[in-house]
Amino acid sequence: MRVLGTRLRAPRTEAGLTGAALAQRAHVGQPTVSKVENRHAEPTAPSPASPSPPAFA
């Protein structure tokens, strides 16, 4: 999980995105992004019935 947080934060900051901006694009709350980046949560895959969020622009 430690690697995932780093792998999420580094490109986010290089792209100039805030945690809130990434959260909005990913259709999750900003606290979720923060928790993943800081190793307090692990993301789960959406169920097949869930609509896919739009790709990053």
Sequence and secondary structure as in RCSB ss.txt:
>XXXX:A:sequence
MRVLGTRLRAPRTEAGLTGAALAQRAHVGQPTVSKVENRHAEPTAPSPASPSPPAFA
>XXXX:A:secstr
 HHHHHHHHHHHHHTT  HHHHHHHHTS HHHHHHHHTTS       TTS       
